[in-house]
Amino acid sequence: MIVSNVKKNLGDFSLCVDTFVVSHPGIYGLIGPNGSGKSTLAKIITGLLSPDSGTVDTEGLSAKDITYLSRKPYIMEDTVYNNLVYPLKLRNMKFEENEIAAFLDKMKFTERRNQRAKSLSGGEQQKLSFLRAVIFKPKLIVVDEAMTAMDMESLELFENTIIEEQEKEKSIWIIISHQMPHINRICKKIYSMFDGKLMTDI
């Protein structure tokens, strides 16, 4: 993935990223204070926002290969199961029920597969959103503060799942977080942002 000369103005905020290159599969961190432009850059990378100028080259990946996981997940008015398999149906992908069962079991949803997803707690909805983001095996995943304020047990589960899925699929993960212990544990390289600019990587 190559970001070149990207600029974006949003009110009084200006994003200006000369170059951001992620050449190899792996787990990368993106840190910085609130308002530094992390989410804006993430949304441009994943195609949720268009830059005013500059380019994002995802090196052959289509929109179907990319996903963005936010702190406030979108949950459909449907069952846990149907929320989980929706990305597969959207992409006309075949799936095995035993694989779906394994994903449900990972986050302890096996007995709740037919429950209305909107009735889950906020933390459970985040877990479901996370499973839904990885079940179709995307090649580029941006996690934008989605693990903030999690309890340690849930955070460890997410970290282990990210590492497991990255090793299995050889994908690129970009993790945006304020939690440096978490970032340091799982990221092979860390980038920082300040005032709309990408700083030297750590």
VEXDRENDO-800224 format. One record per residue (C-alpha): residue number from 0; residue in three letters; x negated, y, z. Coordinates in steps of 0.2 Angstrom, whole numbers, plus 5000, padded with zeros to 4 digits. Each point is the difference from the previous one (the first is absolute). Example, Ala and Ser with C-alpha at 12.3 -4.5 7.8 and 13.67 -1.06 7.14 Angstrom:
# residues 2
k, r, east, north, up
0, ala, 4938, 4978, 5039 $
1, ser, 4994, 5017, 4997 $
END
This chain:
# residues 202
k, r, east, north, up
0, met, 5000, 5000, 5000 $
1, ile, 4993, 5017, 4995 $
2, val, 5007, 5017, 5005 $
3, ser, 4993, 5014, 4990 $
4, asn, 5002, 5019, 5003 $
5, val, 5017, 4998, 5008 $
6, lys, 5009, 5016, 5006 $
7, lys, 5017, 5002, 5007 $
8, asn, 5009, 5015, 5008 $
9, leu, 5014, 4998, 5012 $
10, gly, 5005, 5016, 5008 $
11, asp, 4985, 5007, 5009 $
12, phe, 4991, 4984, 4999 $
13, ser, 4987, 4996, 4986 $
14, leu, 4993, 4983, 4997 $
15, cys, 4983, 5000, 4990 $
16, val, 4992, 4983, 4998 $
17, asp, 4985, 5000, 4988 $
18, thr, 4996, 4982, 5000 $
19, phe, 5007, 4985, 5010 $
20, val, 4994, 4983, 4994 $
21, val, 5004, 4983, 5006 $
22, ser, 4991, 4988, 4989 $
23, his, 5002, 4983, 5009 $
24, pro, 5014, 4990, 5009 $
25, gly, 5000, 5003, 5019 $
26, ile, 5007, 5009, 5014 $
27, tyr, 4996, 5019, 5001 $
28, gly, 5004, 5013, 5013 $
29, leu, 5006, 5018, 4997 $
30, ile, 5000, 5011, 5015 $
31, gly, 5002, 5019, 5004 $
32, pro, 5010, 5012, 5011 $
33, asn, 5019, 5003, 4997 $
34, gly, 5002, 5010, 4985 $
35, ser, 4984, 4996, 4992 $
36, gly, 5008, 4992, 4984 $
37, lys, 4999, 4982, 5004 $
38, ser, 5018, 4996, 4996 $
39, thr, 5000, 5012, 4985 $
40, leu, 4985, 4991, 4992 $
41, ala, 5008, 4983, 5004 $
42, lys, 5016, 5004, 4992 $
43, ile, 4991, 5006, 4984 $
44, ile, 4990, 4984, 5000 $
45, thr, 5015, 4989, 5001 $
46, gly, 5010, 5011, 4987 $
47, leu, 5013, 5007, 5012 $
48, leu, 4993, 5018, 4997 $
49, ser, 4993, 5007, 4984 $
50, pro, 4984, 5010, 5001 $
51, asp, 5001, 5018, 4993 $
52, ser, 4984, 4996, 4991 $
53, gly, 4987, 4986, 4999 $
54, thr, 5001, 4981, 4998 $
55, val, 5003, 4984, 5010 $
56, asp, 4993, 4985, 4991 $
57, thr, 5006, 4984, 5008 $
58, glu, 4990, 4990, 4987 $
59, gly, 5014, 4990, 4992 $
60, leu, 5012, 4998, 5015 $
61, ser, 5018, 5004, 4996 $
62, ala, 5013, 5007, 5013 $
63, lys, 5005, 4982, 5003 $
64, asp, 4983, 4996, 5007 $
65, ile, 4999, 5015, 5012 $
66, thr, 5010, 5003, 5016 $
67, tyr, 5001, 5013, 5014 $
68, leu, 5004, 4997, 5018 $
69, ser, 5005, 5014, 5010 $
70, arg, 5003, 5003, 5019 $
71, lys, 5019, 5002, 4997 $
72, pro, 5005, 4984, 4989 $
73, tyr, 5015, 5000, 4989 $
74, ile, 5011, 4986, 5005 $
75, met, 5015, 4994, 4989 $
76, glu, 5017, 4997, 5006 $
77, asp, 4998, 4981, 4998 $
78, thr, 4993, 4985, 5009 $
79, val, 4982, 4998, 5006 $
80, tyr, 4998, 4986, 4987 $
81, asn, 5007, 5011, 4986 $
82, asn, 4989, 5015, 5005 $
83, leu, 4985, 4989, 5000 $
84, val, 5003, 4992, 4982 $
85, tyr, 5006, 5016, 4992 $
86, pro, 4982, 5004, 4993 $
87, leu, 4999, 4983, 4992 $
88, lys, 5018, 5002, 4992 $
89, leu, 4995, 5017, 4994 $
90, arg, 4985, 4993, 4991 $
91, asn, 5009, 4985, 4994 $
92, met, 4987, 4989, 5009 $
93, lys, 5003, 4982, 5004 $
94, phe, 4998, 4996, 5018 $
95, glu, 5000, 4984, 5011 $
96, glu, 5011, 4999, 5015 $
97, asn, 4986, 4992, 5010 $
98, glu, 4990, 5015, 4997 $
99, ile, 5014, 5012, 5005 $
100, ala, 5002, 4990, 5016 $
101, ala, 4982, 5002, 5004 $
102, phe, 5001, 5018, 4999 $
103, leu, 5016, 5001, 5011 $
104, asp, 4991, 4989, 5013 $
105, lys, 4985, 5011, 5000 $
106, met, 5010, 5014, 5008 $
107, lys, 5012, 4989, 5009 $
108, phe, 5015, 5003, 4989 $
109, thr, 5004, 4982, 4996 $
110, glu, 5015, 5000, 5011 $
111, arg, 5005, 5018, 4995 $
112, arg, 5000, 4997, 4981 $
113, asn, 5018, 5003, 4998 $
114, gln, 5001, 5015, 5012 $
115, arg, 5004, 5017, 4993 $
116, ala, 4983, 5008, 4999 $
117, lys, 5006, 5017, 5005 $
118, ser, 5004, 4993, 5017 $
119, leu, 4982, 4996, 5004 $
120, ser, 4990, 5011, 5011 $
121, gly, 4988, 5013, 4993 $
122, gly, 4985, 4989, 5003 $
123, glu, 5009, 4985, 4992 $
124, gln, 5005, 5010, 4985 $
125, gln, 4981, 5005, 4998 $
126, lys, 4995, 4982, 5000 $
127, leu, 5013, 4996, 4987 $
128, ser, 4995, 5014, 4989 $
129, phe, 4982, 4994, 5002 $
130, leu, 5004, 4982, 4994 $
131, arg, 5010, 5007, 4986 $
132, ala, 4985, 5011, 4994 $
133, val, 4989, 4985, 4999 $
134, ile, 5011, 4986, 4995 $
135, phe, 4999, 5004, 4981 $
136, lys, 4981, 4999, 5001 $
137, pro, 4996, 5018, 4995 $
138, lys, 4982, 5005, 4995 $
139, leu, 5000, 5017, 5008 $
140, ile, 5008, 5004, 5017 $
141, val, 5000, 5016, 5009 $
142, val, 5005, 4999, 5018 $
143, asp, 5004, 5018, 5006 $
144, glu, 5001, 5001, 5019 $
145, ala, 5011, 4984, 5000 $
146, met, 4991, 4993, 5015 $
147, thr, 5000, 5015, 5011 $
148, ala, 5007, 4998, 5018 $
149, met, 5001, 4981, 4998 $
150, asp, 4997, 4989, 5015 $
151, met, 4984, 4991, 5000 $
152, glu, 5008, 4983, 4996 $
153, ser, 5009, 5007, 4985 $
154, leu, 4984, 5009, 4994 $
155, glu, 4989, 4985, 5001 $
156, leu, 5013, 4990, 4990 $
157, phe, 5000, 5014, 4987 $
158, glu, 4981, 5001, 4999 $
159, asn, 4998, 4981, 4999 $
160, thr, 5014, 4999, 4986 $
161, ile, 4991, 5014, 4990 $
162, ile, 4983, 4991, 5001 $
163, glu, 5008, 4984, 4995 $
164, glu, 5010, 5007, 4985 $
165, gln, 4985, 5010, 4994 $
166, glu, 4989, 4985, 5000 $
167, lys, 5013, 4989, 4992 $
168, glu, 5005, 5013, 4986 $
169, lys, 4984, 5010, 4998 $
170, ser, 5010, 5016, 5001 $
171, ile, 4996, 5018, 5005 $
172, trp, 5007, 5006, 5016 $
173, ile, 4999, 5018, 5005 $
174, ile, 5004, 5002, 5019 $
175, ile, 5005, 5018, 5006 $
176, ser, 4999, 5001, 5019 $
177, his, 4995, 5011, 5015 $
178, gln, 4995, 4984, 5009 $
179, met, 4982, 4999, 4998 $
180, pro, 4997, 4983, 5010 $
181, his, 5013, 4992, 4988 $
182, ile, 4992, 5008, 4984 $
183, asn, 4982, 4995, 5006 $
184, arg, 5006, 4982, 5003 $
185, ile, 5007, 4996, 4982 $
186, cys, 4993, 5013, 4988 $
187, lys, 4984, 4997, 4990 $
188, lys, 4998, 5019, 4996 $
189, ile, 5009, 5015, 5007 $
190, tyr, 5003, 5017, 4991 $
191, ser, 5005, 5016, 5009 $
192, met, 5011, 5015, 4995 $
193, phe, 5000, 5018, 5006 $
194, asp, 5010, 5015, 4993 $
195, gly, 5005, 4991, 4984 $
196, lys, 4983, 4994, 4996 $
197, leu, 4992, 4983, 5000 $
198, met, 4984, 5000, 5011 $
199, thr, 4985, 4989, 4999 $
200, asp, 5004, 4982, 5004 $
201, ile, 4995, 4994, 5017 $
END
